[in-house]
Amino acid sequence: MKARVIVTLKPGVLDPQGKAIEGALKSLGVSGIASVRQGKVFDVEIDAENREAANRKLAEACEKLLANTIVEDYAIDHE
Amino acid sequence: MNSPLRAAVILFPGSNREGDAARALEQACRAPPAIVWHDDRALPEGTDLVVLPGGFSYGDYLRCGAIAARARIMDAVRAHAARGGLILGICNGFQILCEAGLLPGVLMRNTGRRFLCRMQHLRVENVTTPFTRGYALGQVIKVAIAHGEGNYTIDSAGLAELERSGRVAFRYCDAAGALGGAANPNGSMNDIAGVYNETFNILGLMPHPENLIDPLVGGIDGRGMFRGLTAA
């Protein structure tokens, strides 16, 4: 089974990299960009009986390693 | 005569300040520390102090310190902490301790987005621990900083608890000891440069006291920490 884990900074946590990208897009003349926040994507192949079991394992992976839940949120998508 | 402090420096792939830490410890202890590989399961018998050195463990992959915090030796480091053993995390070592949950908070990207490598003044905020008893309360020391992710961040309840319990070890300041503004190099909350755990046997700090132990390199303000650690 394939899944995608998306890790993003929690709202309100300062994101200097996102700000830099936002500034670079503006200087490139890409119009209409109000703000940018950078996150991470993990494409994971996982052995699990069903989607619910996969979600449980992926949540464990996020809590233990993929996200620092002090400052990051995570979401799980399936293909 | 007390037996000398027995120190162990943990070496992760990508650590690069282990030699500096070892030199500072050897100067203070008059014996070289053990160097322990990240994949080992145990610390040398009788280890009093574990040092997690600076560097870029695992290339800062995922998040600074995230992979090292899950290395095999960390179970032994955790057990050492639970026994009340001393742990000092410097720079990447501080990041590792936060990622391991042994210290609260997280080190985020510097607000100015730059890697900073220069001298920095610190104010010593608590001198009742083995790490800082070699200093005077409020003393301003000048040491090196070298980091891109040193912006100490914690939730408001956690920050209030650190302040209430005297767990802020060092704050960034100017030469006169004044806080704030340009004296804060990386945006750290409350100018925090280093923090203790609840029981004050673990210290993490971003600056490098281990680099300021020899007049040849511009100062000896780091000696107080290692002298304090080795004083019985």
Contacts between the chains, C-beta under 8 A, distances in Angstrom:
chain1	res1	chain2	res2	distance
A	13	B	108	7.4
A	13	B	153	7.2
A	14	B	108	6.9
A	14	B	111	6.4
A	14	B	151	7.7
A	14	B	187	7.1
A	15	B	109	8.0
A	16	B	109	4.7
A	16	B	110	7.0
A	16	B	111	6.0
A	16	B	112	7.6
A	16	B	113	4.5
A	17	B	109	6.3
A	17	B	113	7.4
A	19	B	113	7.7
A	20	B	113	5.8
A	64	B	70	7.8
A	65	B	62	7.3
A	65	B	66	6.8
A	65	B	70	6.5
A	66	B	62	7.5
A	68	B	63	5.9
A	68	B	66	7.2
A	68	B	99	7.0
A	68	B	106	5.7
A	70	B	105	7.0
A	70	B	106	4.9
A	70	B	153	7.6
A	70	B	154	7.3
A	70	B	155	7.2
A	71	B	106	5.4
A	71	B	108	6.7
A	71	B	153	6.3
